[in-house]
Amino acid sequence: MVKAKQKGSTFDISREDGGGWSWDGWTKGGEGFPIPTAKLGLWIFLGAATMLFAAFTSAYIVRMSLPDWRNVPKPPILWFNTAVLILSSVTIQWAWNSARKGNLDLLRNGLFATVILGSFFVAGQLLAWRQLVSAGVYLQTNPASSFFYLLTAAHGLHLLGGIVALIWTTVRAWRKEYTPLKSQSVELCAVYWHFLALVWIWLFALLLTH
């Protein structure tokens, strides 16, 4: 027999055999529930983002085969930006590991470092655009330049969303709201940030080779 009662925004469903579930997705008879709601939502979003960038990639490859395609110079700062983003992926992983160990000081440091490095990356991408404009390469110059601005802008917007989430997560870390068993927000930020780092590495390689 199953009984359910509400505790705030969480529903606890218990069975006569002693097992139970929590509507927030964290426990099932004392064991972790396979897919928490927030995590499922993130993976659905990542799936949609993957399809978006895959569509951009396909369009890029098809379009570059046409005769009006003219490669654009790649600002050298893109290499620096890539290194910064990879380093930020290391710092967010450091923060996630610290959260699971219950080390709030290292968690805060890791989150703060990731926010700073992410901001540097965005600033570097804007500087790359400025360098292209100085070289006379604009959005409408040719299809290659249009795709360059489109791909970097799409990735940059996703990254800005990640920075906002990181700032909020950092604020919560300073409020001491995280414990080894309550650090889902840090985990979600880390997964999303790693995804963006991988997407940029792919885009950067695509832009460099064509």
trRosetta pair geometry for C-beta under 8 A, 3 or more apart (Angstrom, degrees):
i j d omega theta_ij theta_ji phi_ij phi_ji
1 15 7.1 147 75 -151 44 64
1 16 5.1 57 46 -25 86 120
2 13 6.0 2 -174 -179 106 101
2 14 7.4 157 -154 82 58 38
2 15 5.6 -31 -100 -95 68 75
3 13 7.2 167 85 -155 41 55
3 14 5.4 -18 64 63 92 87
3 15 7.8 166 21 -89 73 27
4 11 5.8 2 -170 -178 108 109
4 12 7.1 163 -149 84 58 46
4 13 4.6 -18 -99 -103 88 80
4 14 7.8 166 -86 19 40 64
5 11 7.4 165 84 -152 30 66
5 12 5.9 -15 63 61 79 92
6 10 7.4 145 -159 81 61 42
6 11 5.5 -38 -102 -100 67 72
6 12 7.9 161 -105 19 18 73
7 10 5.1 -24 72 72 90 92
7 11 7.5 157 24 -98 72 22
7 12 5.9 34 1 -10 117 110
9 24 7.8 78 110 -80 86 107
10 22 6.2 -13 -177 -172 114 97
10 23 5.7 169 -164 55 57 98
10 24 4.9 -34 -121 -34 104 112
11 22 7.4 148 82 -165 54 47
11 23 3.4 60 49 -20 93 139
12 20 6.5 1 -177 179 86 127
12 21 7.7 164 -158 85 45 51
12 22 5.8 -19 -106 -110 67 71
12 23 7.3 -97 -57 -4 30 88
13 20 6.2 163 88 -160 55 75
13 21 4.6 -4 60 58 107 94
13 22 7.6 -168 23 -81 76 23
13 23 7.0 97 -16 -53 102 83
14 19 7.7 160 -156 91 56 44
14 20 4.3 -23 -108 -104 63 112
15 18 7.0 -33 81 36 84 25
15 19 4.8 5 44 62 122 83
15 20 6.3 -159 11 -78 77 56
18 29 7.8 76 112 -136 72 89
19 28 7.5 9 178 167 102 62
19 29 3.7 -25 -147 -98 92 108
19 30 8.0 -100 -134 4 66 87
20 27 7.1 16 98 119 92 108
20 28 7.3 -155 96 -149 46 36
20 29 5.9 141 38 -77 50 50
20 30 8.0 79 48 -29 88 65
21 27 7.0 169 -151 98 35 68
21 28 5.0 7 -109 -114 76 75
21 29 7.5 -12 -67 -27 59 68
21 33 7.3 75 -148 -88 89 121
22 25 6.9 -79 93 12 86 18
22 26 5.4 -26 76 52 135 79
22 27 4.5 61 4 47 119 90
22 28 7.5 -116 18 -64 73 53
22 33 7.4 -124 55 -32 84 132
24 36 7.4 -3 147 -143 67 99
24 37 7.4 -98 -167 11 46 115
25 33 4.7 -132 -175 79 59 147
25 35 7.1 -62 -165 103 127 45
25 36 3.8 133 116 -126 131 60
25 37 5.0 -175 -22 -15 149 78
25 38 7.9 -172 60 13 145 74
25 39 8.0 -158 132 25 145 102
26 32 7.0 -55 -174 -135 52 66
26 33 6.1 -114 -112 15 1 109
26 36 6.3 27 -75 -99 62 114
27 30 6.4 10 -164 -88 107 15
27 31 7.1 119 -156 59 62 31
27 32 7.2 -55 -103 -105 44 32
27 33 6.5 -11 32 -29 7 95
28 31 5.5 -42 71 68 81 81
28 32 7.4 2 25 112 92 15
28 33 4.8 109 -24 -84 113 78
33 36 6.3 108 80 -72 110 63
35 39 5.9 -139 -165 86 67 111
35 40 4.7 75 157 -67 115 103
35 43 7.9 -69 -149 19 119 141
36 39 4.5 83 62 11 88 108
36 40 6.9 -156 90 -9 42 86
36 184 6.5 -77 94 -134 166 141
37 40 5.7 -56 -149 35 30 111
37 41 6.4 31 154 -19 64 105
38 41 5.6 -54 -151 35 32 114
38 42 6.5 35 151 -21 65 103
38 184 6.2 95 71 151 139 131
38 188 6.2 -66 140 -76 112 147
39 42 5.6 -50 -151 32 34 113
39 43 6.5 30 154 -16 66 104
39 184 7.2 -102 -53 -161 98 110
39 187 7.7 -21 -96 110 108 120
39 188 6.6 -135 -96 -90 65 99
40 43 5.9 -57 -149 37 32 108
40 44 6.4 34 152 -20 65 104
41 44 5.7 -54 -150 34 32 112
41 45 6.4 31 153 -17 65 106
42 45 5.6 -57 -151 38 33 111
42 46 6.2 31 152 -19 68 106
42 188 5.3 -155 -71 -146 155 102
42 191 6.4 82 145 90 143 131
42 192 6.5 -102 -158 -65 118 101
43 46 5.5 -49 -142 38 35 112
43 47 6.4 42 153 -24 63 101
44 47 5.6 -51 -153 31 31 115
44 48 6.7 30 150 -16 63 103
45 48 5.7 -55 -152 36 34 110
45 49 6.3 32 151 -17 67 106
46 49 5.5 -52 -142 39 34 112
46 50 6.2 41 154 -25 65 103
46 191 7.7 -75 -63 141 149 105
46 192 7.2 -141 -78 -109 109 69
46 195 5.5 -105 -132 -129 118 162
47 50 5.7 -50 -148 32 30 114
47 51 6.6 30 153 -17 62 103
48 51 5.7 -54 -152 35 33 111
48 52 6.5 38 149 -23 64 104
49 52 5.4 -50 -150 32 36 116
49 53 6.5 24 157 -9 68 104
49 158 6.5 92 -139 -118 134 142
49 195 7.4 82 89 148 139 133
49 199 7.6 -61 144 -83 113 153
50 53 6.2 -60 -147 43 29 101
50 54 6.0 33 153 -22 65 110
51 54 5.5 -55 -142 38 30 115
51 55 6.3 34 156 -22 64 103
52 55 5.9 -57 -155 32 28 109
52 56 6.6 27 149 -16 63 104
52 154 7.2 -159 141 -178 121 136
53 56 5.3 -46 -146 36 40 115
53 57 6.2 45 152 -24 66 102
53 154 7.2 166 -91 121 83 134
53 155 7.8 63 -103 -77 122 89
53 199 5.7 -106 -111 -148 174 115
53 202 7.6 90 152 89 132 132
53 203 7.3 -87 -158 -67 120 108
54 57 5.5 -51 -148 34 32 115
54 58 6.4 33 153 -19 64 103
55 58 5.8 -51 -147 35 32 110
55 59 6.3 30 155 -16 64 107
56 59 5.9 -59 -149 39 29 109
56 60 6.1 34 152 -25 65 108
56 147 7.8 140 -177 -152 94 93
56 150 7.0 -169 -141 125 120 113
56 151 5.9 139 161 -99 138 87
56 154 6.7 -149 -73 43 159 164
57 60 5.5 -54 -148 33 30 115
57 61 6.4 26 157 -17 65 106
57 202 7.7 -41 -91 146 135 117
57 206 6.5 -113 -127 -112 93 159
58 61 6.0 -56 -148 36 30 108
58 62 6.3 25 156 -14 65 109
59 62 5.9 -58 -145 41 30 108
59 63 5.9 26 159 -18 67 114
59 147 7.8 -173 109 -112 98 117
60 63 6.0 -61 -142 39 23 107
60 64 6.3 24 161 -25 62 110
60 147 5.2 116 -113 -158 96 145
60 151 7.3 26 -77 -63 139 131
60 206 6.6 58 114 164 152 131
60 210 7.4 128 155 84 106 149
61 64 6.2 -54 -146 28 25 111
61 65 7.5 28 155 -25 55 102
61 210 7.8 -148 -105 -64 59 170
62 65 6.4 -62 -170 21 34 111
63 66 6.1 -47 -170 13 48 113
63 69 6.7 134 138 -86 74 118
63 143 5.4 -147 161 168 122 140
63 147 6.9 167 77 -58 143 137
64 69 4.8 105 -147 -139 51 160
64 143 7.5 -165 -86 111 52 123
64 144 7.0 71 -109 -90 90 90
64 210 5.3 -17 -146 179 163 133
65 69 7.3 78 23 -5 12 147
66 69 5.6 118 69 -26 70 100
66 143 7.3 58 64 22 119 163
68 142 6.6 -159 151 -155 87 101
68 143 6.3 96 104 -2 98 116
69 142 7.0 124 -142 154 32 118
69 143 5.5 -61 -104 65 70 119
69 144 5.6 95 -164 -49 77 102
70 141 8.0 -94 72 132 121 98
70 142 4.6 15 41 112 104 172
70 143 7.9 120 26 44 67 75
70 144 5.7 -126 73 16 50 130
71 144 5.6 -151 -111 -160 28 166
71 210 6.9 -152 -104 154 104 47
72 132 6.9 29 165 -138 130 116
72 137 5.1 103 -150 -148 121 145
72 141 7.3 98 -96 85 121 137
72 142 7.4 176 -61 57 101 107
72 144 5.0 176 -15 118 95 113
72 145 4.8 106 -65 -80 147 80
72 148 5.8 -77 54 -23 141 152
73 132 7.4 178 71 -112 87 78
73 135 6.1 -84 50 152 130 167
73 137 7.0 -154 38 -34 86 152
74 78 5.8 -60 170 20 99 146
74 207 6.3 125 -107 137 124 106
74 208 6.2 5 -62 -102 172 67
75 78 5.5 119 78 -23 78 93
75 127 7.6 179 155 116 156 77
75 128 4.1 -174 54 -139 146 82
75 131 4.3 103 -109 79 129 143
75 132 6.4 -91 -44 -49 113 82
76 79 6.0 -35 -179 17 61 110
76 80 7.6 55 134 -8 72 99
77 80 5.2 -50 -159 38 57 114
77 81 6.0 61 143 -24 77 101
77 124 5.5 -161 156 -168 114 95
77 127 5.7 -63 119 101 170 115
77 128 5.2 -146 73 -77 113 87
77 131 6.9 152 13 -8 122 151
78 81 5.4 -51 -145 37 35 115
78 82 6.3 41 154 -24 65 102
78 124 7.9 143 -97 147 34 110
78 128 5.7 71 -65 -110 83 143
78 204 6.4 163 165 -134 115 107
78 207 7.7 -111 -168 94 161 138
79 82 5.7 -51 -151 32 30 113
79 83 6.6 30 152 -17 63 104
80 83 5.8 -55 -151 36 33 110
80 84 6.4 35 151 -21 66 105
80 124 6.2 -144 97 -143 101 143
81 84 5.6 -54 -149 34 32 113
81 85 6.4 29 155 -18 66 105
81 120 8.0 -171 -121 128 67 81
81 121 5.3 99 -160 -142 86 71
81 124 3.9 -180 -88 114 103 139
81 125 6.0 101 -136 -60 154 71
81 128 7.0 -51 -23 -37 147 131
82 85 5.9 -56 -149 36 31 108
82 86 6.4 30 154 -18 65 106
82 200 6.8 -176 -117 135 77 114
82 201 7.0 99 -150 -98 109 66
82 204 5.5 64 -92 -113 128 170
83 86 5.8 -54 -148 37 31 111
83 87 6.3 33 153 -19 64 107
84 87 5.7 -57 -151 37 30 112
84 88 6.4 32 151 -21 64 105
84 117 5.4 -177 177 -167 88 90
84 120 5.1 -123 -168 102 149 118
84 121 5.0 -172 102 -75 121 84
84 124 6.6 145 29 -4 149 153
85 88 5.5 -50 -147 34 35 113
85 89 6.7 42 150 -24 63 98
85 117 7.3 154 -95 148 32 105
85 118 7.7 68 -113 -106 72 58
85 121 4.9 77 -70 -108 90 143
85 196 7.6 -114 -166 119 122 94
85 197 5.3 169 150 -118 102 84
85 200 5.6 -22 125 76 166 157
86 89 5.6 -48 -156 27 35 115
86 90 7.0 38 145 -19 62 99
86 197 6.3 115 -96 -160 49 122
86 201 7.7 74 -78 -74 101 112
87 90 5.5 -49 -158 30 40 114
87 91 6.6 35 148 -17 69 103
87 117 5.8 -138 94 -144 99 149
88 91 5.5 -51 -145 37 39 110
88 92 6.4 37 156 -18 68 102
88 113 7.5 -172 -121 129 68 80
88 114 5.0 102 -163 -138 89 68
88 117 3.6 -172 -80 105 104 132
88 118 5.5 121 -150 -57 158 71
88 121 6.9 -73 -7 -29 148 131
88 193 6.9 -114 130 -179 100 125
88 197 7.3 -170 77 -84 92 119
89 92 6.1 -51 -144 36 31 107
89 93 6.5 33 153 -18 61 106
89 193 6.2 177 -108 134 67 100
89 194 5.6 94 -145 -104 108 64
89 197 4.2 9 -70 -64 132 166
90 93 5.8 -59 -153 37 30 111
90 94 6.4 36 148 -23 64 106
91 94 5.2 -48 -149 33 36 118
91 95 6.5 40 150 -21 65 100
91 110 5.1 173 174 -156 75 71
91 113 4.2 -123 -160 100 149 118
91 114 4.6 -170 100 -65 114 80
91 117 6.4 138 26 10 144 144
92 95 5.4 -46 -149 33 38 115
92 96 6.4 41 150 -21 65 102
92 110 6.6 129 -107 160 24 103
92 111 7.5 64 -115 -101 67 51
92 114 4.5 77 -67 -103 86 147
92 166 7.8 -82 -107 -114 114 123
92 189 6.5 -132 -157 124 121 95
92 190 4.8 167 147 -114 105 74
92 193 4.6 49 47 80 176 155
92 194 7.3 -144 86 -48 129 78
93 96 5.6 -50 -147 35 35 113
93 97 6.4 35 153 -17 65 104
93 190 6.2 107 -88 -152 49 120
93 194 7.5 71 -66 -74 99 114
94 97 5.9 -54 -148 37 29 110
94 98 6.3 29 152 -20 63 109
94 106 6.9 -109 156 167 95 103
94 109 8.0 -60 122 96 123 93
94 110 4.2 -162 96 -114 94 126
94 113 7.9 2 65 58 132 136
95 98 5.6 -57 -148 37 30 113
95 99 6.4 34 153 -24 65 103
95 106 7.4 -172 -110 135 48 74
95 107 5.3 81 -157 -147 75 55
95 109 7.7 -164 -91 77 87 58
95 110 2.8 -170 -66 107 81 127
95 111 4.8 107 -129 -52 149 68
95 113 8.0 -169 -52 46 112 98
95 114 6.5 -68 -12 -15 141 132
95 186 6.1 -139 133 -159 100 115
95 190 7.0 -165 75 -78 98 110
96 99 5.7 -51 -150 30 32 113
96 100 6.7 27 154 -15 63 104
96 110 7.7 -121 -3 130 49 151
96 183 7.6 135 -147 144 60 126
96 186 5.4 164 -106 143 65 104
96 187 5.9 95 -138 -96 112 54
96 189 8.0 -165 -75 73 100 88
96 190 4.1 10 -61 -64 136 158
97 100 5.9 -57 -153 37 33 109
97 101 6.5 20 153 -9 65 111
98 101 5.8 -65 -148 45 32 105
98 103 4.4 -86 -162 71 87 102
98 104 7.7 148 150 -80 109 11
98 105 8.0 -112 -173 72 135 52
98 106 3.7 -151 -124 100 142 107
98 107 4.2 -161 108 -65 118 68
98 109 8.0 116 -42 50 175 91
98 110 5.8 170 16 -1 136 139
99 102 7.6 41 -178 -70 30 27
99 103 7.9 -88 -61 52 22 65
99 107 4.9 92 -69 -112 73 125
99 178 5.5 -60 -142 160 101 139
99 180 7.2 147 146 -107 56 45
99 183 3.8 139 157 -152 122 148
99 186 4.3 145 -39 76 168 165
99 187 7.5 -131 85 -47 143 74
100 180 5.5 59 -169 -142 39 81
100 183 6.3 -131 -70 58 55 153
101 106 8.0 6 67 61 120 133
101 180 6.5 15 -127 -98 2 110
102 179 6.1 5 -112 -159 94 58
102 180 4.5 -48 -55 -44 93 99
103 106 4.3 19 122 30 120 112
103 107 6.1 155 94 -23 66 88
104 107 5.2 -55 -143 36 34 118
104 108 6.3 35 160 -20 68 102
104 173 6.5 163 -157 -176 85 87
104 176 6.2 -7 -129 -115 155 78
104 178 6.9 150 -106 69 90 100
105 108 6.1 -55 -153 34 28 107
105 109 6.5 24 152 -15 62 108
106 109 5.5 -53 -144 39 36 113
106 110 6.1 37 157 -21 68 107
107 110 5.9 -58 -148 36 26 109
107 111 6.3 21 157 -14 63 109
107 173 5.3 -153 122 -147 111 131
107 178 6.5 -146 164 79 165 145
107 186 6.9 -59 -153 -112 112 150
108 111 5.9 -59 -146 40 29 108
108 112 6.0 27 159 -17 66 111
108 170 6.8 92 -141 -152 67 80
108 173 4.9 173 -86 129 76 127
108 174 6.2 88 -117 -73 125 71
109 112 5.9 -58 -143 39 26 109
109 113 6.2 27 158 -19 64 109
110 113 5.9 -55 -145 36 27 110
110 114 6.4 28 155 -20 62 107
111 114 5.7 -57 -151 34 30 112
111 115 6.5 32 153 -20 65 103
111 166 6.1 176 -165 -173 88 90
111 169 6.0 -141 -140 106 137 101
111 170 4.2 175 133 -92 129 90
111 173 5.8 157 20 8 155 157
111 186 7.4 -88 -79 -121 116 98
111 189 7.8 35 -121 111 98 157
112 115 5.8 -52 -151 33 33 112
112 116 6.5 30 153 -16 65 106
112 170 5.9 109 -71 -137 65 135
113 116 5.8 -56 -149 38 32 110
113 117 6.1 27 156 -14 68 109
114 117 5.8 -56 -141 42 30 107
114 118 6.0 33 158 -21 65 109
114 166 5.8 -127 104 -153 113 145
114 193 6.8 -24 -168 -137 133 161
115 118 5.8 -56 -145 37 26 112
115 119 6.4 27 155 -20 62 107
115 163 6.1 102 -137 -150 73 83
115 166 5.0 -178 -81 121 88 125
115 167 6.0 97 -120 -77 135 71
115 170 6.2 -35 -35 -37 140 151
116 119 5.8 -57 -152 35 29 111
116 120 6.5 32 150 -21 64 104
117 120 5.4 -49 -149 33 35 115
117 121 6.5 41 150 -24 65 100
118 121 5.5 -49 -152 29 35 114
118 122 6.7 33 152 -16 65 102
118 159 6.2 -172 -164 175 103 104
118 162 6.8 -135 -145 100 149 106
118 163 4.8 -177 121 -90 137 101
118 166 6.8 129 18 33 156 159
118 193 7.8 -87 -83 -131 126 113
119 122 5.8 -51 -149 36 35 109
119 123 6.3 34 152 -17 66 107
119 163 6.5 104 -66 -134 74 142
120 123 5.7 -57 -146 40 31 111
120 124 6.1 35 153 -23 65 108
121 124 5.6 -56 -149 36 29 114
121 125 6.5 30 153 -21 64 103
121 159 6.7 -99 99 175 126 154
122 125 5.7 -52 -150 32 32 111
122 126 6.7 33 151 -17 64 103
122 156 6.0 109 -126 -151 84 99
122 159 6.2 -173 -75 106 99 126
122 160 6.5 85 -107 -77 143 84
122 163 7.3 -44 -27 -37 140 151
123 126 5.7 -54 -152 36 34 112
123 127 6.4 36 149 -20 65 105
124 127 5.4 -52 -148 36 35 114
124 128 6.5 41 150 -24 65 99
125 128 5.4 -45 -150 29 36 115
125 129 6.8 40 149 -18 63 98
125 152 5.6 176 -162 178 117 116
125 156 5.4 -162 106 -91 160 125
126 129 5.6 -48 -155 32 37 113
126 130 6.5 38 147 -20 65 103
127 130 5.4 -50 -149 35 37 115
127 131 6.4 40 151 -22 66 101
128 131 5.7 -51 -150 33 33 112
128 132 6.6 34 151 -18 63 103
128 152 7.3 -122 87 -157 132 161
129 132 5.7 -56 -153 35 33 111
129 133 6.4 33 151 -18 67 105
129 149 7.0 77 -118 -114 106 90
129 152 7.4 -173 -65 102 100 144
130 133 5.7 -52 -148 36 33 112
130 134 6.4 37 151 -21 65 105
131 134 5.6 -51 -148 35 33 114
131 135 6.5 26 152 -13 64 107
132 135 5.7 -61 -150 41 33 107
132 137 4.2 -75 -179 74 89 112
132 138 7.7 154 132 -74 100 31
132 145 7.2 152 177 -141 132 106
132 148 7.4 172 -115 115 162 142
133 136 7.7 60 -178 -64 32 14
133 137 6.9 -96 -75 64 28 62
133 138 6.5 60 -114 -90 73 72
136 141 7.4 112 139 -107 69 136
137 141 5.2 -80 -150 0 55 165
137 145 5.0 -160 -180 -116 95 132
138 141 4.8 130 50 -40 67 95
138 145 6.5 71 78 144 32 146
139 145 6.5 -171 -136 128 17 101
139 146 5.7 65 180 -108 65 66
139 149 4.9 -59 -108 34 84 164
140 145 7.7 -28 50 90 12 120
140 146 6.8 48 -96 -79 33 103
141 145 4.3 39 54 32 108 157
141 146 7.7 -164 47 -40 66 74
142 145 5.4 93 52 12 68 100
142 146 7.2 -126 101 -7 34 92
143 146 5.4 -56 -147 35 35 116
143 147 6.4 31 158 -17 68 105
144 147 6.0 -57 -151 37 29 107
144 148 6.5 34 150 -24 63 105
144 210 7.8 -149 -128 133 109 87
145 148 5.4 -49 -148 31 36 116
145 149 6.6 30 157 -13 66 103
146 149 6.2 -60 -154 39 29 104
146 150 6.1 27 152 -19 65 113
147 150 5.4 -56 -140 40 33 114
147 151 5.9 29 164 -18 70 108
148 151 6.4 -57 -143 37 23 104
148 152 6.3 9 164 -5 61 114
148 207 6.3 90 -114 -132 86 121
149 152 6.3 -64 -141 45 25 102
149 153 5.8 25 161 -21 65 115
150 153 6.0 -62 -144 38 22 109
150 154 6.3 21 160 -19 63 108
151 154 6.0 -54 -146 34 27 109
151 155 6.4 20 158 -11 62 109
151 203 5.3 169 166 -154 123 124
151 206 7.8 -134 -155 84 164 127
151 207 7.0 -167 82 -67 149 115
152 155 5.9 -57 -146 42 31 108
152 156 5.9 35 154 -24 65 111
152 203 7.5 155 -78 148 59 140
153 156 5.5 -55 -142 38 29 114
153 157 6.4 32 159 -22 65 103
154 157 6.1 -53 -150 31 28 109
154 158 6.8 26 152 -14 60 105
155 158 5.8 -57 -154 38 35 111
155 159 6.3 34 150 -20 68 108
155 196 7.0 127 -165 -158 88 90
155 199 6.2 -177 -120 119 109 116
155 200 5.7 115 -172 -88 146 84
155 203 6.1 -112 -53 12 148 166
156 159 5.5 -56 -147 37 33 113
156 160 6.4 39 153 -24 66 101
157 160 5.6 -46 -147 30 33 113
157 161 6.8 37 151 -18 61 100
158 161 5.8 -53 -158 33 34 114
158 162 6.7 35 146 -18 64 104
158 196 5.9 -177 118 -110 114 113
158 199 7.7 -2 83 76 153 156
159 162 5.3 -52 -153 35 39 115
159 163 6.5 43 149 -24 68 99
159 196 5.5 129 -89 -172 81 147
160 163 5.5 -47 -149 30 36 113
160 164 6.7 40 151 -20 64 99
161 164 5.8 -50 -153 31 34 113
161 165 6.6 32 151 -15 64 105
162 165 5.6 -55 -149 39 35 111
162 166 6.2 38 151 -22 67 106
162 189 7.1 120 -161 -151 85 78
162 192 5.5 -174 -112 125 108 118
162 193 5.7 131 -172 -86 139 76
162 196 6.0 -87 -29 -19 159 156
163 166 5.5 -54 -147 37 33 114
163 167 6.4 38 153 -25 66 101
164 167 5.8 -50 -150 29 31 112
164 168 6.7 26 153 -13 63 105
165 168 5.9 -57 -152 38 33 109
165 169 6.2 32 151 -19 66 109
165 185 8.0 -159 176 -173 96 94
165 188 7.8 -96 169 109 139 103
165 189 5.6 -175 124 -104 113 98
165 192 7.1 27 73 69 155 155
166 169 5.5 -56 -144 40 32 112
166 170 6.1 37 154 -24 66 104
166 189 5.5 119 -89 -156 73 135
166 193 7.5 64 -72 -71 122 127
167 170 5.6 -52 -149 33 30 113
167 171 6.6 34 151 -21 62 102
168 171 5.7 -49 -151 31 34 114
168 172 6.6 31 151 -16 64 104
168 185 8.0 -104 108 -176 96 137
169 172 5.7 -54 -151 38 34 111
169 173 6.4 40 148 -25 65 103
169 185 5.0 -177 -114 139 104 116
169 186 6.0 137 -172 -84 131 61
169 189 5.3 -63 -23 -42 166 152
170 173 5.4 -50 -150 31 34 115
170 174 6.7 34 152 -17 65 101
171 174 5.8 -54 -154 35 33 110
171 175 6.6 27 148 -14 64 107
172 175 5.4 -57 -150 40 37 111
172 177 4.4 -64 180 44 91 133
172 178 6.8 91 128 -37 100 96
172 185 6.6 36 67 76 154 158
173 176 7.5 39 177 -76 36 29
173 177 7.1 -89 -80 41 26 83
173 178 5.8 -15 -109 7 70 127
173 186 7.7 79 -76 -78 114 115
177 182 7.5 -100 150 124 67 120
178 182 6.0 -161 -145 99 48 82
178 183 4.8 63 -161 -99 110 83
178 185 7.6 -111 -91 49 113 105
178 186 6.4 52 -127 -23 149 127
179 182 4.5 48 45 37 88 97
179 183 6.9 -134 70 -43 36 90
180 183 6.6 -35 -144 -11 20 125
183 186 4.6 -32 175 34 93 119
183 187 6.2 101 119 -24 83 95
184 187 5.5 -57 -151 37 37 114
184 188 6.2 35 155 -20 71 105
185 188 5.8 -54 -146 36 31 109
185 189 6.4 32 155 -18 64 106
186 189 5.8 -55 -150 37 31 112
186 190 6.3 32 153 -21 64 107
187 190 5.7 -57 -149 35 30 112
187 191 6.4 28 156 -18 66 105
188 191 5.8 -52 -146 36 32 110
188 192 6.3 29 156 -15 65 109
189 192 5.9 -60 -147 41 28 109
189 193 6.0 26 157 -20 66 111
190 193 5.8 -57 -143 38 27 109
190 194 6.3 28 158 -18 64 106
191 194 6.0 -55 -149 36 28 110
191 195 6.5 32 151 -23 62 106
192 195 5.6 -55 -154 32 32 116
192 196 6.6 29 152 -17 65 104
193 196 5.7 -52 -149 35 35 110
193 197 6.5 38 151 -21 65 103
194 197 5.6 -53 -150 34 34 114
194 198 6.5 32 153 -17 66 104
195 198 5.9 -58 -152 37 30 108
195 199 6.3 30 152 -19 66 107
196 199 5.5 -51 -144 36 34 113
196 200 6.3 33 157 -19 65 104
197 200 5.9 -55 -150 36 29 108
197 201 6.5 32 152 -21 63 104
198 201 5.7 -51 -149 33 33 113
198 202 6.5 32 153 -17 64 105
199 202 5.8 -58 -155 37 32 112
199 203 6.3 28 152 -16 68 108
200 203 5.5 -55 -142 41 35 109
200 204 5.9 38 158 -23 69 107
201 204 5.8 -52 -142 36 26 112
201 205 6.4 27 156 -17 61 106
202 205 6.0 -58 -151 37 28 109
202 206 6.4 28 152 -20 64 108
203 206 5.5 -56 -148 36 33 114
203 207 6.2 29 156 -17 68 106
204 207 5.9 -54 -145 38 29 108
204 208 6.2 28 156 -19 63 110
205 208 5.8 -58 -145 37 29 111
205 209 6.3 16 164 -12 65 112
206 209 6.4 -65 -144 39 24 100
206 210 6.5 -26 172 25 62 111
207 210 7.0 -86 -140 57 21 77
